[in-house]
Amino acid sequence: MVKAMRAVESARLLLDVGDLDGACNRAYYAMFDAARAALLAAGVQAGAEVPRTHSGLISAFSLHLVKPGRVSLELGRALNRAEEIRLVADYKGETVDKKHAAWAVAQAIAFVQMMRQTFATDPPDH
């Protein structure tokens, strides 16, 4: 979850300075890392059951957390859409527009916050 929280902050900063593609990248990775932390906190075992690929992790998140109703369908859809936007930002040679980048960052903030609240995945204070 520490990585997710750091990525959300990076996404906010990048959006503020106009790096829309970078903001989308960091927003998606914030969600990806939070989803992985939520799966682990929910008792999905590490290793083979918590996939390390993007599509595998998104599928596991849907199967173990969205379908049983532990996470809203809207947040599950947001994770999928954020991945689509990140793929455009990172690989398509197109720049993501400000509206989509702002949406991705807002979704990442909400997603990470909800995973932290729902699964109590906060790291201990140091």
Sine and cosine of phi, psi and omega as CSV:
sin_phi,cos_phi,sin_psi,cos_psi,sin_omega,cos_omega
0.00,0.00,-0.45,0.89,0.04,-1.00
-0.86,0.51,-0.69,0.72,0.02,-1.00
-0.88,0.47,-0.64,0.77,0.00,-1.00
-0.89,0.45,-0.70,0.71,-0.01,-1.00
-0.91,0.41,-0.63,0.78,0.04,-1.00
-0.91,0.41,-0.66,0.75,0.00,-1.00
-0.91,0.41,-0.59,0.81,0.06,-1.00
-0.89,0.46,-0.70,0.72,0.01,-1.00
-0.89,0.45,-0.66,0.75,0.05,-1.00
-0.89,0.46,-0.67,0.74,0.01,-1.00
-0.87,0.50,-0.70,0.72,0.03,-1.00
-0.86,0.50,-0.74,0.67,-0.02,-1.00
-0.89,0.46,-0.70,0.71,-0.01,-1.00
-0.90,0.43,-0.64,0.77,0.06,-1.00
-0.88,0.47,-0.69,0.72,-0.02,-1.00
-0.88,0.47,-0.54,0.84,-0.01,-1.00
-1.00,-0.08,0.08,1.00,0.09,-1.00
1.00,0.02,0.15,0.99,0.08,-1.00
-1.00,0.07,0.99,0.13,-0.13,-0.99
-0.93,0.37,-0.66,0.75,0.03,-1.00
-0.90,0.43,-0.70,0.71,0.03,-1.00
-0.88,0.47,-0.63,0.77,0.02,-1.00
-0.89,0.46,-0.66,0.75,0.02,-1.00
-0.91,0.41,-0.66,0.76,0.04,-1.00
-0.86,0.50,-0.79,0.61,-0.04,-1.00
-0.91,0.41,-0.58,0.81,0.03,-1.00
-0.89,0.45,-0.72,0.69,0.02,-1.00
-0.89,0.46,-0.72,0.70,-0.03,-1.00
-0.92,0.40,-0.49,0.87,0.12,-0.99
-0.88,0.47,-0.70,0.72,0.01,-1.00
-0.93,0.37,-0.67,0.75,0.02,-1.00
-0.86,0.51,-0.75,0.66,-0.02,-1.00
-0.92,0.39,-0.61,0.80,0.04,-1.00
-0.92,0.38,-0.62,0.78,0.03,-1.00
-0.90,0.43,-0.67,0.75,0.03,-1.00
-0.90,0.44,-0.70,0.72,0.03,-1.00
-0.89,0.45,-0.63,0.78,0.01,-1.00
-0.91,0.42,-0.66,0.75,0.05,-1.00
-0.87,0.49,-0.70,0.71,0.01,-1.00
-0.90,0.43,-0.69,0.72,0.00,-1.00
-0.91,0.42,-0.47,0.88,0.00,-1.00
-0.99,0.16,-0.06,1.00,0.07,-1.00
0.99,-0.15,0.08,1.00,0.11,-0.99
-0.95,0.32,0.83,-0.56,-0.13,-0.99
-0.91,0.41,0.52,-0.86,0.07,-1.00
-0.94,0.35,0.15,-0.99,0.02,-1.00
1.00,0.01,-0.75,-0.66,-0.12,-0.99
-0.90,0.44,-0.50,0.87,-0.07,-1.00
-0.98,0.18,-0.34,0.94,0.09,-1.00
-0.94,-0.34,0.99,-0.10,-0.08,-1.00
-0.88,0.47,0.46,-0.89,0.03,-1.00
-0.98,-0.20,-0.17,0.98,0.07,-1.00
-0.99,0.13,0.38,-0.93,-0.01,-1.00
-0.90,0.44,-0.79,0.62,-0.03,-1.00
-0.91,0.42,-0.60,0.80,0.02,-1.00
-0.91,0.41,-0.67,0.74,0.00,-1.00
-0.93,0.37,-0.67,0.75,0.02,-1.00
-0.89,0.45,-0.65,0.76,0.05,-1.00
-0.90,0.43,-0.69,0.72,0.02,-1.00
-0.90,0.43,-0.64,0.77,0.03,-1.00
-0.87,0.50,-0.71,0.71,0.02,-1.00
-0.90,0.44,-0.73,0.68,-0.05,-1.00
-0.90,0.44,-0.73,0.68,-0.14,-0.99
-1.00,0.00,-0.40,0.92,-0.10,-0.99
-0.86,-0.51,-0.63,0.77,-0.03,-1.00
-0.99,0.16,-0.79,0.61,-0.04,-1.00
-0.84,0.54,-0.67,0.74,0.04,-1.00
-0.97,0.26,-0.07,1.00,0.06,-1.00
1.00,0.03,0.18,0.98,0.02,-1.00
-0.97,0.24,-0.42,0.91,0.06,-1.00
-0.76,-0.65,0.62,-0.78,-0.05,-1.00
-0.91,0.41,0.48,-0.88,0.06,-1.00
-0.86,0.50,-0.59,0.81,-0.01,-1.00
-0.88,0.48,-0.66,0.75,0.03,-1.00
-0.94,0.35,-0.59,0.81,0.08,-1.00
-0.88,0.47,-0.68,0.73,0.03,-1.00
-0.91,0.40,-0.62,0.79,0.01,-1.00
-0.88,0.47,-0.64,0.77,0.04,-1.00
-0.88,0.47,-0.70,0.71,0.03,-1.00
-0.89,0.46,-0.70,0.71,-0.03,-1.00
-0.92,0.38,-0.62,0.78,0.03,-1.00
-0.89,0.46,-0.60,0.80,0.05,-1.00
-0.90,0.43,-0.66,0.75,0.02,-1.00
-0.88,0.48,-0.69,0.72,0.00,-1.00
-0.91,0.42,-0.65,0.76,0.02,-1.00
-0.89,0.45,-0.63,0.77,0.02,-1.00
-0.88,0.47,-0.63,0.78,0.08,-1.00
-0.90,0.44,-0.73,0.68,-0.05,-1.00
-0.89,0.46,-0.64,0.77,-0.13,-0.99
-1.00,-0.01,-0.50,0.87,-0.21,-0.98
-0.79,-0.62,-0.29,0.96,-0.15,-0.99
-1.00,0.02,-0.16,0.99,-0.02,-1.00
0.98,0.22,0.12,0.99,0.04,-1.00
-0.95,-0.30,0.47,-0.88,0.09,-1.00
-1.00,-0.06,0.70,-0.71,0.06,-1.00
-0.96,0.28,0.66,-0.75,0.01,-1.00
-0.97,0.24,0.28,-0.96,-0.10,-1.00
-0.88,0.48,-0.59,0.80,0.00,-1.00
-0.87,0.49,-0.73,0.69,0.00,-1.00
-0.94,0.35,-0.61,0.79,0.02,-1.00
-0.91,0.41,-0.69,0.73,0.03,-1.00
-0.89,0.45,-0.63,0.78,0.05,-1.00
-0.88,0.48,-0.73,0.68,-0.03,-1.00
-0.87,0.49,-0.68,0.74,0.00,-1.00
-0.92,0.40,-0.70,0.72,0.02,-1.00
-0.88,0.48,-0.66,0.75,0.03,-1.00
-0.91,0.42,-0.64,0.77,0.01,-1.00
-0.90,0.44,-0.67,0.74,0.03,-1.00
-0.86,0.50,-0.76,0.66,-0.02,-1.00
-0.91,0.42,-0.65,0.76,-0.04,-1.00
-0.90,0.43,-0.77,0.64,-0.02,-1.00
-0.89,0.46,-0.69,0.73,0.02,-1.00
-0.87,0.50,-0.70,0.72,-0.02,-1.00
-0.93,0.38,-0.62,0.79,0.04,-1.00
-0.91,0.42,-0.64,0.77,0.03,-1.00
-0.90,0.44,-0.71,0.71,-0.02,-1.00
-0.93,0.37,-0.69,0.72,-0.11,-0.99
-0.96,0.29,-0.62,0.78,-0.14,-0.99
-0.92,-0.38,0.12,0.99,0.05,-1.00
0.70,0.71,0.82,0.58,-0.07,-1.00
-0.99,-0.15,0.29,0.96,0.02,-1.00
-0.91,0.41,0.67,-0.75,0.07,-1.00
-0.95,0.32,0.40,-0.92,0.05,-1.00
-0.91,0.41,0.49,-0.87,0.04,-1.00
-0.92,0.39,0.60,-0.80,0.03,-1.00
-0.92,-0.40,0.00,0.00,0.00,0.00
